[in-house]
Amino acid sequence: MGLDLALVGLRVCLGSIFIIHGADKLGWDSGVFWREDNLLDYTLIQLQGFTQLVAGLFGFLSEDQIRYLALSAALIELIAGWALALGFFTRHAALLLSGLMMVAIYFHLPQGFYARNGGFEWAMLCLAGSQVMVFMGAGRFSVSGIFRAVSTAESQV
């Protein structure tokens, strides 16, 4: 029971971090859905800042590939963050997020360890949390745990 509660806490906190960072990369804030008429155009314009960061890291790619990679990274953070927070396909989501965090560590490595200097401290912490989720799973108190409990109960009937 204690382990399952700890996994809920880690899942929700880590998922929230990824959701907020993914939404931020897309330029989404709390009022964007009511304020903007064309969310897709707005998102593509707002994504340009993150696209420039990706271009600095992957300069050997074409402009279209860089834009696709930036959009993919932002959407993975957003969607996998939700999956992690809810406990749905947790191991798969955490594995994707672990890969993203390895790239983030590589990106922040030249600035050193400390986050206050732009270092990789937070990325390393998110990587560690994601790896815990990969190896431990979501636990009982999750969407997957509910499905598992229902299917187990049905098979025993």
N, C-alpha and C positions, 0 to 999 in steps of 0.2 A: 504494500500500500504506500509506504513512504517513498519508494523508488518511483512509483507511478506518479505521485504528486510532484516529485522533483522533476520528472520528465515534462510534466505539464508546464511547470514554471519556466524551464529552459526553452521548451518549444514556443510558448507564447512570447517570451521576451525576445528570443532570437528571431522568430518570425516577424515580430513587429519592427525590429531593426531593419530587416531586409525589405519589408513592405514599404516602409518610409523612405529608404534609400532608393528603391526601385522607382517609386512614384516621383521622388525628387529628380532623378535622372530624366524622367519623362516630362518634367516641368509641372507636375500635378501638385496643387496644394488643395486645401480644404474647399475652396470655392470655385475651382476651375470648371466643375461640371455644370454649374448654374451660370457661370460668367461667359463661357465661350460657346459660340454657335457651331464652330467646326473644330471639334476636339482633335481630330487626326492632324489637320494642318498645324494647329497650335502645338501639338506634341512634337511633330517633326521639326518645327522651328526651335522649340525649347531643347530638343535633343542635340542640337548643334554644339553646345558647349561640351557635353560629354563625348561627342564624336571627335572633337579636337584632341581631347585627352587620349582617346583610343588611337587616333592617328599618330600621336607622338610615340606610343608604345609599339604600334604595328605599322610603321611607316612603309614597309615593303608591300602592303596590300593596296589594292585599288580603292578609289573613293567610295564606290558602291559597296565593296566588301567591308570597308571600315564602318560605313553607315549601318549595314546589316549586322555587323558584330556588336556595335554600340546598342542598337535597338534590341538585339537578342539578349545581351547582358542585362539591360534594364528590365525587360519582360521576365527573364528568368528570376531576377531578384524579386520582382513583384509577385509573380504567380507562385513560384516555389516558396516564397515567404508566407503566402496565404496557406499553401498546402502544409507547410511546417507548423504554422500556428494552429491550424485545425486538426492536425494529425492525420492527414490524408495523403497517401503515397509518401510518407515521411522519409523513408530511406532513399527513395529516388530523388526527392526534392533536395535532401541534405547532401547527396552526392553531387548534384549539379552546383549547389551553393559552395561546396568545398572546392570544386574546380575554379569557380569564380574568385574565391578568396585566395587561392594560390596565385592567380594572376594579379590580384590586388596587392598581395605581399610583394610580388616581383616589381610591381609599379612603384610601391612606396619604399622599397629597399634602399635606394640612394639617400633618402632623407633620414635614415637611421630608425631606431626603435620607437621613440616617443611620438605619440599622436600630436602633441602640441607643436612639434616641428614638421608635421606632415608624414610621420613615420608609419610603420606597419603594425603598430601595437593593436589597434582595433581590428584590423583584418586578421591578425593572428588569433585574437580572441574569438572572432566569429568562425574562423576555420576550426578551432578546437571544439566549439559548441556544435558545429555542423558534423564534425566527425563523431562526436558522442551520439548524435541522432542517427548517423549511418549505422553505427554498431549496436546501439541499444533499441532503436525503433521508437515508436510513438508512445508505447505503454497502453494501459487499459483505458485511460480517460482521454480518448481521442475518437475521431470518426472511424478510423480503422479498427480501434478497439471495440467500438459498438458493433460494427459489422462482424467482427470475429466472434463476439459474444452471442450475437443473434444466430449466426450460422452454426456455432457449437450447440446452442440450445435446440435448434431445429434438427440437427443430426441426432440428438439424443432422444427425440420424441418418437 
